[in-house]
Amino acid sequence: MPKVTFQEERCKGCGLCLEICPMRIISFGDKLNLNGYHPATIEEDKKSMCIGCASCAKICPDCAITVER
């Protein structure tokens, strides 16, 4: 199973990863990061649905997402 890591403090909440995810499992978190943005995340119950395509990491302009296969 792929492991997706979001560096929440780097995320600016642009939403590009939400749009490109083919499984539609990425969403904005409830809490704010230090810069005042709701960072992208994958809820715990949806992590097993990730196919490891790394589209989210490729499109992120802030390099805030890492995908390990």
N, C-alpha and C positions, 0 to 999 in steps of 0.2 A: 504494500500500500504506500503511495507517495506521501511525503510529509511536506506540507506547505507552511512556511513561517512568514508572518507579517511583522515587520519592524514598525510597530504602531507609531512611534515618535517621528518617523520619516514620512508617514502617509499624510497627504494633503486633502484626501477625500475627493479626488477628481472623478472617481467612479468608472474609469476606463476598464479596470479589472472586472467590475460587475457586469459590464456590457459584453466583454469578450469571452467570459467563462461559458463554455458550451453546456455545462451542467447546471448553470444558474444557482450555484451554492454560495457565492460570495455576497456578503451584505455589509452594511455599515454597522459598526458596534454602537452600543448605547452610550458608552463613556467618551469623554473628550480627551485627546492627547494634550501635551503641554502647549501645543501651538493653537489649540482651540478647534481642532477638526475631529470629526467622528471617523476613526480609522476603519479601513476595510478589514474584514475577518471572515472566517468560516466557522459557523456554529459547530460545537462538538458532535452533535448528532448527524451532521452532514459531511463530516470529514471523510468518512468511508466512501462517499460518492465521488470523490476526486479521482480523475483518470490520469493525472500527472502530465497533462499536455504542456504545462508551463506557459500557456498563453498569457496568463495574468502577470507572470514575472517578466515576460518579454515586453509587454506593453506599458508596464509601470515606469513613468518618467522619473520617479524618485528612487528607483532600485530598492523599493521597500519590501519586495516579495522574493522569497527563495523557495525553490521546489527541489526536493531531494527524492530520487526514485529508488 
